[in-house]
């Protein structure tokens, strides 16, 4: 089935809670699932042009998923599951030179008391990778998170731990920016100073930090390229 035919353009009415939106579509108000727990205050504004797609299951309370928003003329994906599918393709197709030596890609490996997004292996080295979805940009600067995330801090601490304890030779966190207008990336210390502190400490201990700009084409993410990382941008002004 052509996924493009399943996507409908509508207008946002409101967002009653993190995972529920109400949209006006074909003259009626519909409740839709929002697959993103972020605050997205700058995107979830009544009257915004949003994009919904028929839900895969018919046995759901909401018949549609909200998958995108048009903001300042830019199409932004808000599906927080899409970055993992994007990164699996990136790793499998050896798109990034930093990870081309890895031949085995295992999603959601169990480590310690949780899971990472990926385990990469080439028979000589193991790398654990965590992926984060980023949609917030201010003046060209992509920032994460847009809401406090103790889970995110735990992930970056665990990446540092696998290096320290010798479970892997490499560990990385990749921020997938689901829009094309980023020119630099920084952790959002104004919203979550703990995450920023953990990210800087983990980076200093050897965890690799990447940020990738993407564009939405046919409701898949396509790589534009890496953007520079500035880990101390907000912390130095606090």
C-alpha positions in Angstrom: 0.0 0.0 0.0 1.3 3.5 -0.8 1.8 5.2 2.5 1.4 8.7 0.9 -2.2 7.9 0.2 -2.8 7.3 4.0 -1.6 10.7 5.1 -4.2 13.5 5.6 -3.6 17.2 6.2 -5.6 18.8 8.9 -5.6 21.5 11.5 -4.7 21.1 15.2 -7.4 22.0 17.7 -5.6 21.2 20.9 -3.5 18.7 22.8 -5.4 17.4 25.9 -2.4 15.4 27.1 1.0 14.2 26.0 -0.2 11.4 23.7 -3.6 12.7 22.6 -4.4 15.5 20.1 -7.6 16.8 18.6 -7.7 17.8 15.0 -10.2 19.2 12.5 -10.4 16.9 9.5 -13.1 16.9 6.8 -15.3 19.1 8.9 -15.2 17.0 12.0 -13.1 16.9 15.2 -11.1 13.7 15.6 -8.9 12.4 18.5 -5.5 11.3 17.3 -2.6 9.5 18.9 0.7 11.6 19.3 3.7 9.2 19.2 6.0 11.6 21.0 6.1 12.4 24.7 8.0 15.7 24.3 6.4 19.0 25.2 6.7 20.4 21.7 5.1 23.7 22.9 6.4 25.6 19.9 4.7 23.0 17.6 1.5 22.1 19.4 -0.3 25.4 18.7 -4.0 25.5 17.8 -4.4 26.1 14.1 -1.1 24.5 13.1 -1.1 22.4 9.9 -0.6 18.8 11.1 -0.4 15.5 9.3 -2.2 12.4 10.4 -2.1 8.8 9.1 -4.6 6.0 9.5 -3.7 3.8 12.5 -2.3 0.4 11.6 -4.8 -1.3 14.0 -8.6 -1.0 13.8 -8.9 -2.0 17.5 -7.8 1.3 18.9 -9.6 4.2 20.5 -8.0 6.6 18.1 -8.2 6.0 14.4 -5.2 8.2 13.4 -1.6 8.9 14.4 -0.2 12.4 14.2 3.1 12.1 12.3 4.1 15.6 11.3 3.7 19.3 11.8 4.3 22.3 9.5 6.2 25.0 11.4 7.6 28.2 9.9 7.4 26.6 6.5 9.3 23.5 7.6 7.9 20.0 7.6 8.8 18.3 10.9 8.4 14.6 11.8 7.1 14.1 15.3 7.1 10.3 15.3 9.6 9.4 18.0 9.9 5.8 16.7 11.0 6.9 13.2 14.7 7.8 14.3 15.3 4.2 15.3 14.1 2.9 12.0 16.2 5.5 10.3 19.3 4.6 12.2 18.9 0.9 11.6 18.9 1.6 7.9 21.9 3.9 8.3 23.9 1.2 10.1 22.8 -1.6 7.8 23.6 0.3 4.7 27.0 1.6 6.1 26.1 5.2 5.4 28.1 6.8 8.2 31.9 6.4 7.9 32.2 6.4 11.7 30.4 3.0 11.9 31.2 1.4 8.5 33.3 -1.3 10.0 30.4 -2.9 11.8 28.7 -5.8 10.1 26.2 -6.9 12.7 23.3 -4.7 13.8 21.2 -5.9 16.8 18.3 -3.7 17.9 17.3 -3.3 21.6 20.1 -5.3 23.2 19.6 -5.9 26.9 22.3 -4.4 29.1 22.3 -4.0 32.9 18.7 -3.4 34.0 17.5 -2.0 30.7 18.2 -1.8 26.9 20.1 0.3 24.5 18.8 1.0 21.0 21.5 -0.9 19.1 24.5 -3.2 19.6 27.0 -3.1 16.7 29.6 -5.8 16.2 32.3 -6.6 13.7 33.9 -9.6 15.4 36.6 -7.4 16.9 34.8 -4.5 18.5 31.4 -4.0 20.1 29.6 -0.7 20.2 26.4 0.3 22.0 24.4 3.1 20.6 21.5 5.1 22.0 19.3 7.2 19.7 17.3 10.3 20.7 14.7 12.1 18.7 15.1 15.9 18.5 12.5 18.3 17.1 13.2 21.6 18.9 15.3 24.2 17.1 16.0 27.8 18.2 17.8 30.1 15.8 19.3 27.2 14.0 20.4 25.4 17.2 18.9 22.0 17.8 18.4 21.3 21.5 17.5 18.3 23.5 15.6 17.5 25.6 12.5 19.8 25.5 11.3 18.3 28.8 13.3 16.8 31.8 14.3 13.2 31.1 15.7 11.1 33.9 15.6 8.2 31.5 17.9 10.1 29.1 20.4 10.8 31.8 20.3 7.1 32.8 21.1 6.1 29.2 24.1 8.4 28.8 25.4 7.2 32.2 25.0 3.6 31.2 26.9 4.3 27.9 29.8 5.5 30.0 29.5 2.5 32.3 29.9 -0.1 29.5 33.1 1.5 28.4 34.4 1.7 32.0 33.5 -1.9 32.7 34.8 -3.2 29.4 31.5 -4.5 28.0 32.2 -2.6 24.7 35.0 -0.8 23.0 32.8 2.0 21.8 29.6 3.7 22.9 27.7 6.5 21.2 24.6 8.6 21.5 23.0 9.9 18.3 20.6 12.8 18.2 18.4 12.4 15.1 17.0 15.9 14.3 13.7 15.3 12.5 13.9 18.5 10.5 16.4 20.0 8.0 17.1 23.4 9.5 19.7 22.7 12.2 23.2 24.1 12.0 24.4 23.1 15.4 23.4 20.9 18.4 23.5 21.5 22.2 22.0 19.8 25.2 19.2 21.9 26.8 20.6 22.8 30.2 17.9 25.4 30.7 15.3 22.6 30.8 17.3 19.7 32.1 20.7 20.6 33.6 21.1 17.0 34.8 21.0 15.6 31.3 23.5 18.2 30.1 25.8 17.4 32.9 25.6 13.7 32.4 26.1 14.1 28.6 29.3 16.2 29.1 30.7 13.8 31.7 30.0 10.8 29.5 31.6 12.5 26.5 34.7 13.2 28.6 34.9 9.6 29.5 34.8 8.4 25.8 31.2 8.3 24.8 30.8 9.6 21.2 28.2 12.2 20.6 26.6 12.8 17.1 23.8 14.9 15.8 22.3 14.2 12.4 20.1 16.6 10.4 17.3 14.9 8.3 14.5 15.8 6.0 11.1 14.1 5.7 10.5 12.5 2.3 7.5 10.2 1.7 7.3 10.1 5.5 10.7 8.6 6.0 13.7 10.3 7.3 16.5 11.0 4.8 20.0 12.0 5.9 21.2 15.5 5.2 24.4 15.2 7.3 26.0 15.7 10.7 25.9 19.0 12.5 28.5 20.3 14.9 28.2 19.6 18.6 28.5 22.4 21.2 28.1 20.7 24.6 28.7 23.8 26.8 26.6 26.4 25.0 23.9 26.7 27.6 25.8 25.5 30.7 28.3 28.3 30.4 25.5 31.0 30.6 23.7 29.5 33.6 
